[in-house]
Amino acid sequence: MATRNVEQPIRFEPEEPCPPSIALVVGFQGAALVLAPTVLNVAIAIRSSGLDDTYLSWGVFAAMLICAGITALQALQLWRFGAGHVVLAWPAAMFIAIMVSAVTRSGIETFATLMIACSLIQVALAWWLPTLRRIITPVVSGTVTMLIAVSVLPIAFDSIQDLPADTPAVAGPAIAGVTLLVSVIATLRARGRWRIVAPFISILAGCIVAAGFGALDGEHLRSSGWFGIPELPPLGLDFTPDKQFWALLPTFAILTLVLGIKTISDGVVIQQGSRRRPRAIDFRQIQGMVSVNGIGMFLAGIAGTLPTMANSSYSLSLINLTGVAARRVGFGVAIITVTLALFTKFTALLLTIPGPVLGAYLMLAMGILFVSGCQTILRNGLDPQRMLVVALACALGLGLDGHPITTDLFGDELGALLGNGVMIGAVVAIGMTLLLEAMSTRRSRLDVTLDMASLPELHEFLDQLASRLSWNEASTLRLRSAGEETLASLLLQEDSIESSHSPRLIVAARPQDTMVELEFIATTRQENIEDQLAYLTDEEAVPTVDDLSLRLLRYHTSAVRHQKYQGVDIVTVQVDGSA
C-alpha cells in the first residue's frame, strides 16, 4: 500500500470527533468547492433540454438540497448505507447528454421515471458487488467513461453560441477561449487554499468578457428574491411507459452501472487519503457509499434534476488542504449548502453565467473525465486482451453513434434511441469481457466448509491442480502451504464468532503461465489480512501464535489481497511455480 502524498498531515481521522467550529469552517470550504459545479452542471442540462426558467431555478435548488443530504448520509454508517467518510457529492455531468435526449424526446416525466427505476440498480450493485466485480471491470467502466465524455462534448460546443441574437459572432468563441485560458492558468498556478477559488476566477473572467460584448443578462438576478424556495414546476412520473421508455432504459441502466463503478473507485481513493497510516480498503464502506448514491438518484428522479455522484478529487483536496477527514465535516458541508440553497439571490447570480462560459467549463470537465477513463483502464495494465476490448468498444461506440444504420434496422424513433454510442460501446465491452472470461484458462473450484477439517480436501484439490500444471515437488509444496496458511488466517478469529450455521468457503484456482491465482471466498468477519500483514515487523525474533500463519502466508506467496464485503470475504493469493 502506497504512502500518502499530501500538503498537510491528517489531524482528524474519520472516526475521530473534531470540534463543531472546525467542522463548520471546513464544511464551508467543502461547500465552496462543489457549489459552482452543482449549479453549472444542472444549468447546462436543463437549458440544453429546452426547459424554462421555472425548471432551471427549481432544478438547481433541488440539486443543492439533495447533494447536501447525500453528503450528510455518506458521513454516517447506518446498516448497509453510508461510507463513514467525508464524501462531497455533486450532480453527475455524465448524465447531461442522456437527460437532454430523454427530456427532448419523451418529456421530464419519462426522465424522472427512468431515474427512479435505475436508482434500484445502484442499490443492487452495492449488494451484489462481490459477484459483479469480474463483469463490470475497470476496463469496462473506463471505456464507457471515455465514451460518455465524447458524447457530452457536442453540448459544450453548442453552448458557445447560446447568446442573444444581436451579439457579434466572435463573442461566443472569445468568451469561451478566455474562460478556458484563465481556468488552465489558475489550475496550474493555484496553490493551497487558492485551489478552492480557482473555478470562480475563470468563471468571473468569462463573465467580464461577456459583459464587454453586452452578452450578460442580469434579468434573472434582478427578478429573484433574497431568500425563499423557488416555484415548483409541473413534475410527475410516467406510470404507462411507452416504447421510448423501454428504448432509453438500457442506456440509463448502463450509465447507472458506470456511475456506481466510478463511485467505487472514488471511495477507494477517499479511504486511502483519509488515514495517517495506510490501510487495506474496506469494501463494506464502499458498498455503503454506492447504496447512498442510489438514494440520491431516487431523490433526483422525484425532483427532476441530475443524479448525484461522489467526487474524490474535491474530497481529497478538502482533506489535504485542511488535514481534517472527520466525518463531522460532512454535516458541516450539508448545513452550509442548505443555507446557500435558501439564499436565492446567490443562486440567481450563478444562473446569470452566459452559455459560452458554461460551455468552456463543460469542455474542461469532459476532458478531465476522458483522461480519468484512460487512467481507469490503465490501472491494472493493458494486455492484448484488454486492448481488444477497449478498441472494439470505442470503434463501434463512436462509429455507430447516431449512424443511419440503426434507423434502417429499428425505424426512425427506436433507431435514434438505440443508436446511442455510449450504450453500444458498453454492451460491446461487457460482452467482450464475458467472452474473454469464458475463454480463459479452465478454472478449478472447491466448495467446502470453512473449518480445519476441510484441510485434507483442500490439499487434494491443490495437489491435483499442481499435477495438471506439471509443477515440481517444491512448487507443489509451496502451493499446498499457501492454501493451508490462507485457511488458517481466515480462521484466526472465526472461533469467537457465534453463528447458527457453518461458514462456507469456495476456492477458485486460475492458472496463469507460471503462476496460480487462488481466490478464497469465505463468510467471515475477521480483521483484514492485508492490514495484519502490514503490521508485522521483520525485527520480531519470535512470532506469536496468532501471526505465525500470516508470516508463513507472506513467505509462500508473491501477492496477497483481501477484499471485505458485507457478509463476504475474498482473499486472493498468487503462488509462483515451475515444472
Disulfide bonds with the S-S distance in Angstrom:
none
